[in-house]
Amino acid sequence: MNAQLNVDLHSHSLASDGLLQAHEVAARAKAGGVDVWALTDHDETKALGEARAAAEALGMRFINGVEISVSWTPRTLAANVAAPAPVAADSVRKSRSASDTTIHIVGLQIDPANPALSKGLKAIRSGRDERAARMALDLEIAGIPGALEGAKKFAVNPELLSRSHFARFLVEAGKATSTHQAFFNYLTEGKPGFVQHQWATLAEAVSWIRAAGGVAVVAHPGRYKQLSQPQLNEFFAEFKDLGGRGIEVMTGSHSASQYDHFAEVARCYGFLASRGSDYHGPGESHVEPGALPPLPADLTPVWHDWF
């Protein structure tokens, strides 16, 4: 029965950087034929109650989720980077090495009231204001004033001002024709509005998810193109050693060849396989909820023992 379910375990609402309220995302998932749905807002769990109520009213199973921002440095580069000052294990450092890569870890089946998870997510959110101010200053230097206030207009949750909100401002200001173009021209590494930032460590993110009773899953692994294959292998090994359990094989930003590649990664490392659209809203997502291909039959789904 589980293999026949249409499962979508990655989506976002207005509580982070999505375009729709949680109940509206639930309606899109139901319209897409989804049987089991998770809301995974960035570093935030406040919309999970609304999402669960909407999902259950529509006859879908609901999974509590979150997507945690992580800064990770390959050991192959660490020797060339000055060591950061010591910090408390539950804190989020404000400095960042130029060799860090931002990676997203999805937590599924979490208890959002868990103290360790709640404290960790709050620490991550507290650093977003500083990053946003620096992004706005860099864009102003590049000849685009008013970015901070412009981005805030698109952010319902003031604690989660993200690059997506800046991208929407840049489209409104006529600096890009789409949010994808805004990211490419202004908000990715090496571009005027990109700001290096230190998120949680990988160990912190996985430990918070596990403390909350959840399963840690690597989100859209095909997006981390700045990492070489040996570095990705190092990351997957470290993730597994820390207690990470799964990897997104089917996700909105993966190509058909990446489906095959990350299915093989799941086999090699013994990871559970996940499936999620990474839906943000109309016009900003590669696929609608529920529209991805099914997982390969020989992989063990992350939801294999949930119901």
Secondary structure, DSSP 8 states (H G I E B T S, - for coil): -GGGS-EE--B--TTTT-SS-HHHHHHHHHHTT-SEEEE--BT--TTHHHHHHHHHHTT-EEEEEEEEEEEE--HHHHTTS-------TT---S---TT-EEEEEEEES--TT-HHHHHHHHHHHHTHHHHHHHHHHHHHHTT---HHHHHHTT-SSTT---HHHHHHHHHHTTS-SSHHHHIIIIISTTSTT------B-HHHHHHHHHHTT-EEEE--GGG-TTS-HHHHHHHHHHHHHTT--EEEEEETT--HHHHHHHHHHHHHHT-EEEEE--B--TTS-SS-TT-S----TTS-BTTTTT-
